[in-house]
Each structure stands twice: as structure tokens, then as C-alpha cells.
Amino acid sequence: MTMREREGLIARIRQVRRVAAARDQPDSRAGDPEPDLLEVLEQRVAHLERLLEGLQDSVHRESERHSKLIAELQDQIEPGTMGAALAEDARNRGL
């Protein structure tokens, strides 16, 4: 588990605990639930933004990894490189 994944998990756990604690506490402003709802929604949006940033970072890392892999494969199939590899293989096999 990466550090970013662990931080995301901790943030989700804290969010769940805050929401559960807010539900368990008696509401001192029984006639005005809007500020609490707004705060919960703001926290949820902040959490979703963190998740989105993590997803973007993950996609970027995976894209970079694939780009490097493709570049390595392209280098291996260049005619000069492939010819040298085939010649080396032939020498090793005694052909």
C-alpha cells in the first residue's frame, strides 16, 4: 500500500467517524440543519477531490510506465539491434 493510498484510507475513516459522531450528537440548532449539511457536503467534496488527485497521479505513473515499456520494445525491434541479437543467438547455439 503506497503512502498516498494509506493517507486516502485514513481520510475516509476520519470522514466516516466525523459523520457518525455528528449523527450521534444532539443537534443544538434543531431548527437550522443547513450549516451542518453544508459542512458535511464540503468535507465530502474535499475527500472526493483528494481521491481524484490520487487517481490522476496513479494514471500518470501508469502512463509513464507504459511509455517506457513501449520505448524499450521499439529499441529491441530496430533492425540493427534485432540483427545483432539474432547473430549473437546463432553464435551461442553454434549455428
N, C-alpha and C positions, 0 to 999 in steps of 0.2 A: 504494500500500500504506500503510495507516494505521500509526501508531506502535504501536497495540495488536496489530495483525496481525504487525508486524515483531518485537515482543517475544515473541509466541507462537511464531513461527518459530524465533527464536534459542533459546528454551527447549526446543523439540522437538529441535533439533540438539544442544544440550548433553546432553539426556537420552539420545539415541541414542549419542553419543560415550561417555558415562559407562557405559552398559550394555555397549557394545563393549569398553571398556577393562577393565571388571570381568571380562568373559569371558576376555580375553587374559591377565590376570594369574593366576599360580598361586595357588590358594587355600591360605592359611596354616592355615585351620581346616577341613581336608578332612572331618572327621567332623561338623561342625556348620554346614550350609549355611543354616539357617533365618534367622539375623540378616541375611545378605546378601539373601536373598529378601524379607525383610520391608522392608529399606531400599529395594530396587528397587520394591516394591509401593507404599510410602509416596510415593516420588518420582513414580510413575505416577499415583497418586490426586491428588497436588498438581498435576501437569500437567493432568489432566482437570478439576480444579476451576478452573484458570486458563482453560482452553478454554470451560468452561461460563459463567464470568463474561463472557468476551468475547462469547459467543453472546447472553447476556442483554442486554448493552449494545447489541449490534447490533439485536436485535429491538426494544428500547425506542426507539432512534433511528429505525428504520424506522416504527414505530407513530406516533411524534410527527410524522414527515414526512407520513404518510398523513392523520393528523388535521388538519394544517394545510391540506393539499390539499383535503380534503373541506369544510372550513370556507370556503375560498376559493370553491369551486364553489357552495356553498349561497348565499354572498353574491351571486354572479353571477346566480343564477336567481331571486332575490327579485323579486316583481312590479314594484316601483318601479325597481329597478336595471335589470331587463330592459327595461322600458318606455322608460327614458331611453336605453339603448343602442340600441334599435330606432329611436327618434326621431332620434338622432344619425346612425345609419346611413342613414336615409331622407334627412336633410338633406344628407349627404355625396354621396349618389347623385343628388340633385336630384329626388326623388320628391315 
